[in-house]
Amino acid sequence: MNLKNEGILLILSSPSGAGKTTISEKLLEQSTDLVRSISMTTREPRLGEIDGQDYFFVTEEKFHDLCKAGKMLEYAKVFDNFYGIPRDFIEQNLHNGISVLLVIDWQGAFHLFKTMKEKVVSIFILPPSMEELRLRLQKRNSDSADEIERRLAEAQKEISKRDKYDYIIINDNIDKSVKEINSILNVERLKRLKEKKNSTLA
């Protein structure tokens, strides 16, 4: 019996500065069966951006048509443009055994917990401490002192949602965190394969 395992929708969330971007880049570098989710947007491509690689660029009319047809898993308006997660891209990859990595805030994650519950594995990434998070934000040299305080206050709000996630990891070392997430993915893949095998034999 040759059972094909479906992919996993891997959701990573964390406060700004906790390391989710670096972790996600390393995960994608190390894996042959994990791809980054590509969002759809109505904004114009920036210099160097490639359609189907950075974003799927569409007209506002096309975007709204897809929303009405239920082809968008989640979407939002940011300033004057719409952004969304196209259902077909996610579902086709999962069906083909390719897991999809989605770095998203807790609000978007909670929506997907409802709509894609059986496909989702969610991980919340914590900084070692709030003081360490403050230091990381300061080292960026890109935000004012007021902006850093705003981000820290927002981080407290985000961290309060962590218990809704399947797993919580503390990012005190990037390579260790990547290894932990890969281990979680392997366990979840085996768990789903076992469930599929049992349901087939039943």
N, C-alpha and C positions, 0 to 999 in steps of 0.2 A: 504494500500500500504506500503510495507516494503522496503524502499530504503537503500541499503548498501553504507555507505560512504567510499570512497577510502582514503588511507593514504596520507600524505603530505611528500614531500622531504624537510626537514628543513635544510637549509644551514646556518651555523654560521661562520663568518669571523671576525678577529680582528688582530691588531698588536700583536706581541709577548709581553706578560706581561699584557695584558688588561683583562685577566681572562676567556678566552673562554674554557680552559680545565676544570677548576673547575666548571664553569657553566654547561658544557655539562654533567659532572659526576653527578651533582645534578639533572639535568633534567631526566636523565636515572633512577636514584634511585627512583624518585617520580612518574614515569609514567609506566603504564602497557601496553600501546599501542604505545610505542616509543622505537625503537632499534637503536643501533649504526651501522653505515655503516661499513662493513668489507671489507677492501681492499684486492686485490690480489697482490702477489709479487713473483718474481723469486729468491729472496734471500733465504738462508738457515734459518730455524727456530733457534732462539736463545734459550738458556736454559730456560725451563719453558713455552715457547710459544706453544699454541695449535692450530692446523690446524682447521679452521672453527670458531674459537673463537677470536684469535688475528689477524690472517690473513688467507687468502686462499693461501697456498703455492703450487706453480706449477712450472713445468720446463719452460725454456725460449721458447722451441718449442710450448708447450701448450698455453703459454701466447700469442705468435704471432698468433697462429691459431685462438684464441678467438678474437683478434683484427681484423683480416682479415674477420671474420664472423660477425663483428659488435656487438660483445657481450661485448664490453667494452665501458662504457659511457665516460670515460676520462682516459688517462694514460700518464705516463712520465718516463723517465729514470733518476734515481738519482744515481750518481756515476756509479757503474757497474751493478746495478740491475733495473728491471722494476717494477713499481707500477701502479695499475689501479683500477678503480671502476667497478666491474662486474655488467652488466645490469640486469641479471636474479635475483640476490639477491635483488636489489632495486625494480624491477617491481613486483616480487612475493609478497613482503611485502606490497607494496602500494595497490595491488589488494585485498589483504586480510584485508585491513583496518588498517594496522600497519604503522605508520609514521616512517621514517628513518632519523636519525640525521647524518649530514655530516659536520665535522669541516674541512674547506678547505680554501686555500688562494684565493685571488680575481681572479687570472688567471683561476684556476679551476672552481671557481664559475661562472665566465662569460661564460665559455664554456657550463656549465649546464643550464644557463639561456636560451641558444639557443636550446639545445637538449631536455630539459625536462621542458620547460617554463610553461606549464599548471599544472605541479605537484609541482613546486618549491615555497617555501616561504623562502625568504632570509632575514637575520638579520645581520647587522654590529654592532659589539660591540666596543664602544669607551671608552677609559680611561677618568676619570674626567678632566684631563689636561695632557699636555706633561710632566710637572714637576712631577706629580704623577706617570706617567709611568716610568720616570727616577728612581724615588725612589723604585718602585716595582722591576725594573730590578737590581738595586743595592742590594736590600735585598736578592736576590737569592744567591748572593756570588758565582755564577758559571761562570760569564763572566768578562773578563778584561775590563778596562776602554775604550780601543779602540773598543772592541766588543759591549759594551753598546752604544757607539756613533754610530756605524754602524747600530745597531738595531733601534735606534731612528730615524736615517735618513730613514731607510726602512719603519718605522712606518708612517712617514709623507707621503711617497709615497702611502702606503696602504690606509691611511685615506682619501686621495684625491679621492678614488674610492667609497666612502661610499654612494653617492647619487644614485648609480646604484642599490642599494639594496631596498627591499620592506619596511624595517623598520630599524631604527637606535635607539639603546639604549645606555645610558651612564651607565657604570658599576661602580657606587660609593658604591654599597652594593650588595654582591653576592646574598643574599636571595631575595632582591627586584628585581634584574635582572632576576632571575629564575622565579619569580612570573609574571613579565611582559611578558616573553617569553611564559609561559604557557597560559596566557590570549590571546596572539596573536594566538597561536595554536588553542585555543577554538573558537575564532572568525573566523579564516580561515576554520576550519572544518564546522562550521555552514553555512558559506557563500557558500561553495562547495555543502553542502547538499541541500541548498535552490536552487542553480543553477541546480542541478541534478533533483530536484522535478519539477521545472518549465519547464525544457526541456522534462520531461516525460509527463507532462500535456499538453504541446503545441501540 
